Amino acid sequence: MNGFKLELAAQILAGFALVAVLKLGLLSALLSGLLIYELVHLVALKLNRVGVTHEVGKAVALILLASLIAVAMALGGIGLLALLTGRSESLVVVLQKMAEVIETARSHFPPWTWDYLPANTEELEIALSQWFRVHASQLQQLGQNVGTVLAHSLIGMIIGGMVAFRTRSPALELPPLTRALTHRAVLLGNAFRRIVFAQVRISALNTLLTALYLAVLLPMLGMPLPLTKTMIALTFVVGLLPVLGNLISNTVIVVVSLSVSLLTAISSLVFLIVIHKLEYFVNARIIGARIGAHAWELLLSMLIMDACFGLPGVIAAPIYYAYLKDELSVRKLI
């Protein structure tokens, strides 16, 4: 009976912690920490196969990951600094490019819509200035949210690295509740690892379909797009982010398509809508195969989590559901 109460207490604490992560906006910290933890052990395991001890392998993995993160942050900071402090001509070029896109679109829209579109760079600058003034508070809030997510992610990475480097104590030496909670953490880590590997396959599939459309279908139809290779690479990278990645890549593709013609933009939009609607079921099937769940189970969990927690709930749904399935499977309840 004591063992049952102990397991029940550990499950309640774990469930409370998972809900608190979503309620307190700490999902980015949790995912970042799990990612670093799993990567450290994965690299250490690979090095262990060539004769490197596990502890040394973890140290090497942490150094490599810390170096990569530092380089990425430095490059991002340099890029942002160049954007904010670069020559004014660069901003003019960007505005002119945007104006060219709008001017191209104007020729394809009905005449009655022309009054609603800027005709040149000056009108575009005025429209952007007015929009920034009207939405200043929202933009400020968005900037704060992005900064908070980045800070949480960085802290999560640090915690994940510290936990990964910690020497594991034998399970029998741990206090009972600590041992039970550690088991919950192991189940969550296993669920996360399977979802991440599945997401890589999903991103690869999405990139393949997008590449066929951008590099094969559109040129065959006489509507080739500029920056095709860049958009294909971007599709794979951002596709590693569940849900949000598709939104980013789709927006870029449609905007670039609009610079060619309205027909190309409409074709891209229709393609992306149809393909990604079909991919929801394919994605659910790929992830479901990883966690031993039917596609409808995963879609239902995403629907419920979306209703409860919004977009963070959709992102967390596969991991949480995989963890729940593991909890039930361990006890032979399913």
MIGU-607504 format. One record per residue (C-alpha): z, x, y negated; residue in three letters; residue number from 1. Coordinates in Angstrom, 3 decimals. Layout:
N
          z          x          y   residuo   num
          Z          X          Y       ALA   NUM
...
//
This chain:
334
          z          x          y   residuo   num
      0.000      0.000      0.000       MET     1
      0.802      2.874     -2.357       ASN     2
     -2.618      4.341     -1.637       GLY     3
     -4.277      1.017     -2.453       PHE     4
     -2.363      0.722     -5.732       LYS     5
     -3.273      4.317     -6.610       LEU     6
     -6.983      3.710     -6.017       GLU     7
     -6.842      0.449     -7.945       LEU     8
     -5.163      2.145    -10.900       ALA     9
     -7.779      4.923    -10.882       ALA    10
    -10.613      2.375    -10.773       GLN    11
     -9.130      0.378    -13.641       ILE    12
     -8.698      3.523    -15.755       LEU    13
    -12.244      4.650    -14.962       ALA    14
    -13.666      1.219    -15.825       GLY    15
    -11.700      1.116    -19.065       PHE    16
    -12.954      4.596    -19.990       ALA    17
    -16.601      3.675    -19.330       LEU    18
    -16.341      0.543    -21.479       VAL    19
    -14.515      2.483    -24.214       ALA    20
    -17.345      5.031    -24.279       VAL    21
    -19.767      2.265    -25.276       LEU    22
    -17.396      0.467    -27.616       LYS    23
    -16.452      3.647    -29.483       LEU    24
    -20.024      4.979    -29.691       GLY    25
    -19.347      8.003    -27.489       LEU    26
    -22.266      7.589    -25.087       LEU    27
    -24.108     10.604    -26.528       SER    28
    -21.026     12.773    -25.956       ALA    29
    -20.672     11.554    -22.369       LEU    30
    -24.337     12.094    -21.499       LEU    31
    -24.432     15.522    -23.180       SER    32
    -21.305     16.631    -21.373       GLY    33
    -22.591     15.431    -18.003       LEU    34
    -25.944     17.111    -18.615       LEU    35
    -24.412     20.507    -19.383       ILE    36
    -21.983     20.191    -16.463       TYR    37
    -24.744     19.396    -13.977       GLU    38
    -27.105     22.061    -15.348       LEU    39
    -24.428     24.752    -15.132       VAL    40
    -23.723     23.960    -11.474       HIS    41
    -27.442     23.625    -10.683       LEU    42
    -28.245     27.049    -12.148       VAL    43
    -25.154     28.574    -10.499       ALA    44
    -26.266     27.149     -7.138       LEU    45
    -29.742     28.668     -7.541       LYS    46
    -28.247     32.049     -8.431       LEU    47
    -25.821     31.809     -5.536       ASN    48
    -28.783     31.733     -3.156       ARG    49
    -29.855     35.184     -4.344       VAL    50
    -26.419     36.728     -3.881       GLY    51
    -24.717     35.949     -7.208       VAL    52
    -21.210     34.533     -6.894       THR    53
    -20.649     30.977     -8.072       HIS    54
    -18.320     31.964    -10.908       GLU    55
    -20.723     34.612    -12.233       VAL    56
    -23.579     32.151    -11.867       GLY    57
    -21.719     29.605    -13.981       LYS    58
    -21.088     32.211    -16.665       ALA    59
    -24.788     33.166    -16.716       VAL    60
    -25.786     29.503    -16.852       ALA    61
    -23.444     28.838    -19.767       LEU    62
    -24.795     31.834    -21.686       ILE    63
    -28.397     30.741    -21.101       LEU    64
    -27.723     27.135    -22.100       LEU    65
    -25.711     28.165    -25.168       ALA    66
    -28.544     30.484    -26.226       SER    67
    -31.165     27.762    -25.788       LEU    68
    -29.087     25.251    -27.744       ILE    69
    -28.454     27.777    -30.525       ALA    70
    -32.170     28.604    -30.782       VAL    71
    -33.084     24.906    -30.822       ALA    72
    -30.534     24.193    -33.556       MET    73
    -31.714     27.185    -35.588       ALA    74
    -35.359     26.132    -35.336       LEU    75
    -34.422     22.581    -36.253       GLY    76
    -32.430     23.791    -39.256       GLY    77
    -35.290     26.023    -40.407       ILE    78
    -37.738     23.155    -40.073       GLY    79
    -35.482     20.807    -42.020       LEU    80
    -34.886     23.439    -44.708       LEU    81
    -38.630     23.998    -45.039       ALA    82
    -39.154     20.268    -45.373       LEU    83
    -36.504     19.870    -48.055       LEU    84
    -37.101     23.059    -50.050       THR    85
    -40.791     23.711    -49.381       GLY    86
    -43.453     23.734    -52.059       ARG    87
    -44.262     20.432    -53.700       SER    88
    -47.858     20.808    -52.575       GLU    89
    -46.803     20.188    -49.000       SER    90
    -45.405     16.789    -49.886       LEU    91
    -48.584     15.949    -51.780       VAL    92
    -50.650     16.832    -48.720       VAL    93
    -48.529     14.546    -46.563       VAL    94
    -48.885     11.703    -49.045       LEU    95
    -52.611     12.269    -49.287       GLN    96
    -52.898     12.122    -45.527       LYS    97
    -50.973      8.843    -45.483       MET    98
    -53.184      7.527    -48.268       ALA    99
    -56.274      8.461    -46.263       GLU   100
    -54.948      6.494    -43.305       VAL   101
    -54.293      3.472    -45.513       ILE   102
    -57.692      3.742    -47.202       GLU   103
    -59.357      3.862    -43.792       THR   104
    -57.365      0.837    -42.683       ALA   105
    -58.293     -1.075    -45.869       ARG   106
    -61.955     -1.024    -44.896       SER   107
    -61.148     -2.789    -41.643       HIS   108
    -58.740     -5.420    -42.960       PHE   109
    -59.880     -8.709    -44.499       PRO   110
    -60.318     -8.562    -48.315       PRO   111
    -57.390    -10.910    -48.934       TRP   112
    -55.010     -8.266    -47.501       THR   113
    -56.138     -5.470    -49.845       TRP   114
    -53.723     -6.513    -52.585       ASP   115
    -50.830     -5.790    -50.215       TYR   116
    -51.952     -2.212    -49.350       LEU   117
    -51.717      0.831    -51.657       PRO   118
    -55.132      1.966    -52.806       ALA   119
    -54.310      5.623    -53.532       ASN   120
    -51.630      8.292    -53.453       THR   121
    -50.027      7.166    -56.722       GLU   122
    -49.552      3.610    -55.506       GLU   123
    -48.210      4.937    -52.217       LEU   124
    -45.661      7.101    -54.056       GLU   125
    -44.537      4.099    -56.123       ILE   126
    -44.263      1.901    -53.030       ALA   127
    -42.255      4.554    -51.162       LEU   128
    -39.941      5.069    -54.146       SER   129
    -39.265      1.342    -54.405       GLN   130
    -38.661      1.102    -50.678       TRP   131
    -36.198      4.017    -50.773       PHE   132
    -34.305      2.420    -53.679       ARG   133
    -34.063     -0.942    -51.943       VAL   134
    -32.989      0.533    -48.611       HIS   135
    -30.847      3.396    -49.934       ALA   136
    -27.649      2.109    -48.329       SER   137
    -29.338      1.558    -44.957       GLN   138
    -30.858      5.036    -45.053       LEU   139
    -27.488      6.533    -45.922       GLN   140
    -25.906      4.689    -43.002       GLN   141
    -28.714      5.830    -40.711       LEU   142
    -28.198      9.429    -41.797       GLY   143
    -24.479      9.150    -41.105       GLN   144
    -25.152      7.632    -37.679       ASN   145
    -27.596     10.398    -36.760       VAL   146
    -25.122     13.032    -37.917       GLY   147
    -22.352     11.409    -35.885       THR   148
    -24.506     11.271    -32.744       VAL   149
    -25.438     14.944    -33.124       LEU   150
    -21.815     15.940    -33.669       ALA   151
    -20.679     13.915    -30.651       HIS   152
    -23.467     15.440    -28.557       SER   153
    -22.461     18.972    -29.541       LEU   154
    -18.798     18.318    -28.778       ILE   155
    -19.781     16.717    -25.471       GLY   156
    -21.807     19.810    -24.558       MET   157
    -18.846     22.053    -25.332       ILE   158
    -16.506     19.925    -23.222       ILE   159
    -19.034     19.775    -20.382       GLY   160
    -19.366     23.553    -20.399       GLY   161
    -15.605     24.049    -20.444       MET   162
    -15.087     21.652    -17.541       VAL   163
    -17.940     23.235    -15.556       ALA   164
    -16.476     26.712    -16.014       PHE   165
    -13.013     25.628    -14.979       ARG   166
    -12.005     26.901    -11.560       THR   167
    -11.718     24.015     -9.142       ARG   168
     -8.371     23.482     -7.488       SER   169
     -8.275     22.314     -3.872       PRO   170
     -8.098     18.512     -3.764       ALA   171
     -4.835     18.546     -1.829       LEU   172
     -3.105     20.541     -4.595       GLU   173
     -3.839     17.934     -7.258       LEU   174
     -1.381     15.151     -8.072       PRO   175
     -2.382     11.812     -6.443       PRO   176
     -3.622     10.045     -9.576       LEU   177
     -5.455     13.152    -10.807       THR   178
     -7.126     13.466     -7.409       ARG   179
     -8.225      9.825     -7.514       ALA   180
     -9.581     10.138    -11.062       LEU   181
    -11.382     13.375    -10.144       THR   182
    -13.108     11.490     -7.340       HIS   183
    -14.268      8.877     -9.882       ARG   184
    -15.659     11.678    -12.083       ALA   185
    -17.529     13.170     -9.115       VAL   186
    -19.116      9.799     -8.340       LEU   187
    -20.152      9.397    -11.979       LEU   188
    -21.645     12.905    -12.036       GLY   189
    -23.627     12.207     -8.858       ASN   190
    -24.944      8.971    -10.346       ALA   191
    -25.946     10.747    -13.549       PHE   192
    -27.763     13.504    -11.660       ARG   193
    -29.849     11.027     -9.658       ARG   194
    -30.750      9.040    -12.777       ILE   195
    -31.780     12.184    -14.681       VAL   196
    -34.091     13.335    -11.878       PHE   197
    -35.564      9.845    -11.727       ALA   198
    -36.084      9.858    -15.500       GLN   199
    -38.054     13.105    -15.220       VAL   200
    -40.396     11.429    -12.724       ARG   201
    -40.696      8.408    -14.999       ILE   202
    -41.539     10.601    -17.985       SER   203
    -44.148     12.465    -15.931       ALA   204
    -45.760      9.167    -14.860       LEU   205
    -45.729      7.878    -18.429       ASN   206
    -47.283     11.136    -19.660       THR   207
    -50.006     10.985    -17.010       LEU   208
    -51.005      7.433    -17.971       LEU   209
    -50.920      8.293    -21.675       THR   210
    -53.004     11.431    -21.078       ALA   211
    -55.626      9.413    -19.182       LEU   212
    -55.829      6.984    -22.090       TYR   213
    -55.879      9.568    -24.894       LEU   214
    -57.935     12.324    -23.288       ALA   215
    -60.275     10.339    -21.016       VAL   216
    -60.609      6.657    -21.907       LEU   217
    -60.762      6.864    -25.707       LEU   218
    -63.323      9.734    -25.758       PRO   219
    -65.461      7.794    -23.258       MET   220
    -65.398      4.824    -25.640       LEU   221
    -66.358      7.040    -28.558       GLY   222
    -62.941      6.819    -30.229       MET   223
    -61.311     10.253    -29.735       PRO   224
    -57.998     10.810    -31.505       LEU   225
    -56.815     13.947    -33.313       PRO   226
    -53.668     15.725    -32.098       LEU   227
    -54.230     14.479    -28.538       THR   228
    -52.523     17.464    -26.852       LYS   229
    -49.577     17.238    -29.232       THR   230
    -49.102     13.531    -28.544       MET   231
    -49.265     14.099    -24.781       ILE   232
    -46.599     16.819    -24.984       ALA   233
    -44.476     14.635    -27.275       LEU   234
    -44.768     11.736    -24.824       THR   235
    -43.272     13.823    -22.022       PHE   236
    -40.454     15.308    -24.101       VAL   237
    -39.285     12.097    -25.737       VAL   238
    -39.927     10.215    -22.479       GLY   239
    -36.830     11.927    -21.091       LEU   240
    -34.883      9.588    -23.381       LEU   241
    -34.626      6.160    -21.743       PRO   242
    -36.107      3.283    -23.784       VAL   243
    -35.910      5.120    -27.140       LEU   244
    -38.430      7.761    -26.055       GLY   245
    -41.156      5.183    -25.467       ASN   246
    -40.600      3.695    -28.910       LEU   247
    -41.015      7.103    -30.565       ILE   248
    -44.175      8.088    -28.692       SER   249
    -45.726      4.635    -29.070       ASN   250
    -45.190      4.645    -32.824       THR   251
    -46.828      8.059    -33.202       VAL   252
    -49.843      7.073    -31.085       ILE   253
    -50.443      3.808    -32.947       VAL   254
    -50.167      5.466    -36.390       VAL   255
    -52.585      8.238    -35.404       VAL   256
    -54.930      5.637    -33.911       SER   257
    -54.888      3.784    -37.219       LEU   258
    -56.275      6.914    -38.907       SER   259
    -59.416      6.518    -36.765       VAL   260
    -59.999      2.778    -37.018       SER   261
    -58.231     -0.552    -36.833       LEU   262
    -59.927     -1.256    -33.491       LEU   263
    -58.562      1.985    -32.065       THR   264
    -55.064      1.140    -33.307       ALA   265
    -55.235     -2.350    -31.771       ILE   266
    -56.546     -0.892    -28.506       SER   267
    -53.704      1.643    -28.419       SER   268
    -51.127     -1.020    -29.181       LEU   269
    -52.432     -3.324    -26.429       VAL   270
    -52.596     -0.442    -23.952       PHE   271
    -49.062      0.696    -24.701       LEU   272
    -47.643     -2.816    -24.499       ILE   273
    -49.335     -3.595    -21.179       VAL   274
    -48.617     -0.216    -19.601       ILE   275
    -44.990     -0.059    -20.677       HIS   276
    -44.313     -3.630    -19.597       LYS   277
    -45.621     -2.699    -16.153       LEU   278
    -43.633      0.533    -16.290       GLU   279
    -40.382     -1.382    -16.691       TYR   280
    -40.811     -2.574    -13.107       PHE   281
    -42.105      0.789    -11.869       VAL   282
    -39.206      2.572    -13.586       ASN   283
    -36.729      0.159    -12.087       ALA   284
    -38.270      0.814     -8.678       ARG   285
    -38.120      4.619     -9.097       ILE   286
    -34.514      4.588    -10.298       ILE   287
    -33.625      1.917     -7.740       GLY   288
    -34.910      4.148     -4.946       ALA   289
    -32.631      6.928     -6.213       ARG   290
    -29.509      4.779     -6.271       ILE   291
    -30.309      2.474     -3.358       GLY   292
    -30.843     -0.647     -5.465       ALA   293
    -33.646     -3.185     -5.738       HIS   294
    -35.683     -3.277     -8.936       ALA   295
    -34.334     -6.719     -9.834       TRP   296
    -30.749     -5.448     -9.590       GLU   297
    -31.424     -2.687    -12.082       LEU   298
    -33.325     -4.984    -14.441       LEU   299
    -30.473     -7.489    -14.293       LEU   300
    -27.907     -4.784    -15.042       SER   301
    -29.979     -3.604    -18.009       MET   302
    -30.270     -7.179    -19.287       LEU   303
    -26.518     -7.748    -19.053       ILE   304
    -25.639     -4.390    -20.608       MET   305
    -28.104     -5.041    -23.422       ASP   306
    -26.452     -8.374    -24.144       ALA   307
    -22.994     -6.768    -24.138       CYS   308
    -23.580     -3.418    -25.855       PHE   309
    -27.128     -3.377    -27.255       GLY   310
    -29.389     -0.335    -26.901       LEU   311
    -26.587      2.027    -25.739       PRO   312
    -25.896     -0.447    -22.952       GLY   313
    -29.534     -0.351    -21.824       VAL   314
    -29.429      3.460    -21.717       ILE   315
    -26.138      3.522    -19.821       ALA   316
    -26.969      0.655    -17.433       ALA   317
    -28.682      2.720    -14.676       PRO   318
    -25.885      5.308    -14.640       ILE   319
    -23.094      2.739    -14.692       TYR   320
    -24.742      0.620    -12.020       TYR   321
    -25.330      3.667     -9.791       ALA   322
    -21.661      4.573    -10.180       TYR   323
    -20.606      1.025     -9.284       LEU   324
    -22.834      1.062     -6.214       LYS   325
    -21.266      4.358     -5.112       ASP   326
    -17.755      3.002     -5.575       GLU   327
    -18.541     -0.007     -3.406       LEU   328
    -20.436      2.049     -0.813       SER   329
    -17.567      4.510     -0.368       VAL   330
    -15.354      1.589      0.605       ARG   331
    -18.068      0.131      2.839       LYS   332
    -18.083     -3.072      0.814       LEU   333
    -21.886     -3.088      0.516       ILE   334
//
